[in-house]
Structures are given as structure tokens and as C-alpha cells.
Amino acid sequence: MSQTAPAGNSRETDGAGAGCAGADHVGHKRGGGTPPPSLDSMALLGAAGEVLIAHCGETYRLRRTRQNKLILTK
């Protein structure tokens, strides 16, 4: 991927971000409440067909396959 991550959005996180182990999972309860946001995959993946996601100090790659499926890898 040719894009550079904005400052502060790198693997340098301490793992204390939302969604990490031990974090408060407000808004992630099953049933009732507000539905999660919906994103179009083309808007998310762009022409490159992939995006890097920083989560709890790890980097994941979400990409579109040749069969037009989505795959998330660590």
C-alpha cells in the first residue's frame, strides 16, 4: 500500500485504545441500541483494494480477493 499513515496512527499505540482487551465495550452490546455504522467497501478499500488497520498495537490488512470477497489478515 502506497499511502503513509497519519502521525499518531501507527503501531506505537500502547494497547489502551477502544476495543482492546480490558477496554470498556460501550456500544458493542447485542440486541437493541444503535446499529453499527455502515461503510461501502469501495469507499473503505479504494482502488488499491486493501487498507491497513491499526488495532491494539497490531496492524491488520483488509483486502478484496479475486473472487470479490473480503479477507482480514494479521
C-alpha positions as a Markdown table, in Angstrom:
| # | Residue | x | y | z |
|---|---|---|---|---|
| 1 | Met | 0.0 | 0.0 | 0.0 |
| 2 | Ser | 1.5 | 3.3 | -1.0 |
| 3 | Gln | -0.2 | 5.6 | 1.5 |
| 4 | Thr | 1.5 | 6.7 | 4.7 |
| 5 | Ala | -0.3 | 6.5 | 8.0 |
| 6 | Pro | -1.1 | 9.9 | 9.6 |
| 7 | Ala | 1.0 | 10.8 | 12.6 |
| 8 | Gly | -0.3 | 9.1 | 15.7 |
| 9 | Asn | -1.9 | 6.3 | 13.8 |
| 10 | Ser | 1.0 | 3.8 | 13.8 |
| 11 | Arg | 1.9 | 0.6 | 15.7 |
| 12 | Glu | 3.2 | 2.8 | 18.5 |
| 13 | Thr | -0.1 | 2.5 | 20.4 |
| 14 | Asp | 0.0 | 1.2 | 24.0 |
| 15 | Gly | -3.0 | -1.1 | 23.6 |
| 16 | Ala | -5.3 | 1.1 | 25.7 |
| 17 | Gly | -7.4 | 2.1 | 22.7 |
| 18 | Ala | -11.1 | 1.3 | 22.4 |
| 19 | Gly | -11.7 | -2.3 | 21.6 |
| 20 | Cys | -8.5 | -3.7 | 23.2 |
| 21 | Ala | -8.5 | -6.2 | 26.0 |
| 22 | Gly | -9.7 | -4.6 | 29.2 |
| 23 | Ala | -11.3 | -1.7 | 27.4 |
| 24 | Asp | -14.9 | -0.7 | 28.0 |
| 25 | His | -17.0 | -2.0 | 25.2 |
| 26 | Val | -19.8 | 0.5 | 25.3 |
| 27 | Gly | -22.0 | 0.3 | 22.2 |
| 28 | His | -21.0 | -3.2 | 21.3 |
| 29 | Lys | -23.8 | -5.0 | 23.1 |
| 30 | Arg | -26.0 | -7.5 | 21.2 |
| 31 | Gly | -29.7 | -6.6 | 20.7 |
| 32 | Gly | -31.3 | -3.2 | 20.9 |
| 33 | Gly | -29.4 | 0.1 | 20.8 |
| 34 | Thr | -27.9 | 1.9 | 17.9 |
| 35 | Pro | -26.8 | -0.2 | 14.9 |
| 36 | Pro | -23.1 | -0.1 | 14.0 |
| 37 | Pro | -22.0 | 2.4 | 11.2 |
| 38 | Ser | -22.2 | 1.0 | 7.7 |
| 39 | Leu | -19.4 | 1.7 | 5.2 |
| 40 | Asp | -19.2 | 0.9 | 1.5 |
| 41 | Ser | -16.3 | -1.4 | 0.8 |
| 42 | Met | -15.1 | 0.6 | -2.2 |
| 43 | Ala | -15.0 | 3.7 | -0.1 |
| 44 | Leu | -13.0 | 1.9 | 2.5 |
| 45 | Leu | -10.7 | -0.1 | 0.3 |
| 46 | Gly | -10.3 | 2.3 | -2.6 |
| 47 | Ala | -8.9 | 1.5 | -6.0 |
| 48 | Ala | -6.0 | -0.4 | -4.3 |
| 49 | Gly | -8.5 | -2.9 | -2.9 |
| 50 | Glu | -6.9 | -3.0 | 0.5 |
| 51 | Val | -6.5 | -1.0 | 3.7 |
| 52 | Leu | -4.3 | -1.3 | 6.8 |
| 53 | Ile | -6.0 | -1.2 | 10.1 |
| 54 | Ala | -4.2 | -0.4 | 13.4 |
| 55 | His | -5.8 | -2.2 | 16.4 |
| 56 | Cys | -4.4 | -2.7 | 19.9 |
| 57 | Gly | -0.8 | -2.1 | 18.7 |
| 58 | Glu | -1.1 | -4.6 | 15.8 |
| 59 | Thr | -1.6 | -4.0 | 12.1 |
| 60 | Tyr | -4.2 | -5.9 | 10.1 |
| 61 | Arg | -4.8 | -5.9 | 6.4 |
| 62 | Leu | -8.3 | -5.9 | 5.0 |
| 63 | Arg | -8.3 | -6.7 | 1.3 |
| 64 | Arg | -10.6 | -7.7 | -1.6 |
| 65 | Thr | -9.8 | -11.1 | -3.1 |
| 66 | Arg | -10.0 | -12.1 | -6.8 |
| 67 | Gln | -13.4 | -13.7 | -6.1 |
| 68 | Asn | -14.6 | -10.3 | -4.7 |
| 69 | Lys | -14.7 | -11.5 | -1.1 |
| 70 | Leu | -13.1 | -9.7 | 1.9 |
| 71 | Ile | -10.3 | -11.2 | 3.9 |
| 72 | Leu | -8.7 | -9.8 | 7.1 |
| 73 | Thr | -5.2 | -10.9 | 7.9 |
| 74 | Lys | -2.7 | -10.1 | 10.7 |
